[in-house]
Amino acid sequence: MYYFYILRCADNTLYCGRTNNLERRIKEHNSGKTRSAKYTKVRRPVILVYSEKFQTLSEALKREYAVKQFTKIKKEALIRRGSEV
């Protein structure tokens, strides 16, 4: 199982990523260890605000790429719709 996810950073920016272990990856983002993304290291703490599950890495990568092209307004709308389901 693979996940596409969106994190809200302490400065209210959004970070998009993908992983095969969502819980571990969020801990890594918040830990500041070497596996943490450069972008989130200086914007901790981060919180998970949205995620989707996929069967393959390819699907998760395609979704990550697509959402990264969204404006922040469109990403916020996706987050709102996801939390209402």
C-alpha positions in Angstrom: 0.0 0.0 0.0 1.2 3.5 -0.9 0.0 6.9 0.3 -0.1 10.4 -1.1 -0.3 12.9 1.7 -0.4 16.6 2.5 1.1 18.1 5.6 0.4 21.5 7.1 3.6 23.1 8.3 4.0 25.4 11.3 4.1 28.4 8.9 0.8 27.3 7.3 2.4 26.2 4.1 1.5 22.8 2.6 3.9 20.0 1.8 3.0 17.1 -0.5 4.6 13.7 -0.5 4.2 9.9 -0.9 5.3 7.0 1.2 4.6 3.3 1.9 4.4 4.0 5.7 2.5 7.1 6.5 2.9 7.0 10.3 6.7 6.5 10.1 7.0 9.2 7.5 5.2 11.9 9.5 7.4 11.0 12.5 10.5 11.5 10.3 9.3 14.9 9.1 8.8 16.0 12.7 12.0 14.5 14.0 14.5 16.5 12.0 16.7 13.5 11.3 18.4 13.0 8.0 15.3 11.3 6.5 13.3 14.4 7.0 12.6 16.5 4.0 14.7 19.7 3.7 11.5 21.8 3.2 9.9 20.6 6.5 13.0 20.7 8.7 12.7 24.4 9.2 8.9 24.4 9.3 8.2 21.9 12.2 6.0 20.8 13.6 3.9 19.4 10.7 0.5 17.8 10.9 -1.2 15.4 8.5 -4.2 17.1 6.9 -5.0 14.8 4.0 -4.0 11.4 2.6 -5.1 8.9 -0.1 -4.2 5.2 -0.5 -3.0 3.6 -3.7 -2.1 0.0 -4.7 1.1 1.0 -6.5 3.9 3.4 -6.2 3.3 4.6 -9.7 -0.3 5.7 -8.8 0.9 7.5 -5.7 3.7 9.3 -7.7 1.2 10.4 -10.4 -1.2 11.8 -7.8 1.6 13.6 -6.0 2.8 15.2 -9.3 -0.8 16.2 -10.2 -1.5 17.8 -6.8 1.8 19.6 -6.7 0.6 21.5 -9.8 -2.4 22.8 -7.9 -2.6 26.3 -6.5 -2.7 26.5 -2.7 -6.4 27.5 -2.9 -7.1 24.3 -4.8 -5.1 22.2 -2.4 -7.0 23.7 0.5 -10.3 22.8 -1.2 -9.1 19.2 -1.6 -8.2 19.1 2.1 -11.7 20.5 3.0 -13.5 18.0 0.8 -11.4 15.2 2.2 -12.1 16.1 5.8 -15.9 16.3 5.1 -16.1 12.7 3.8 
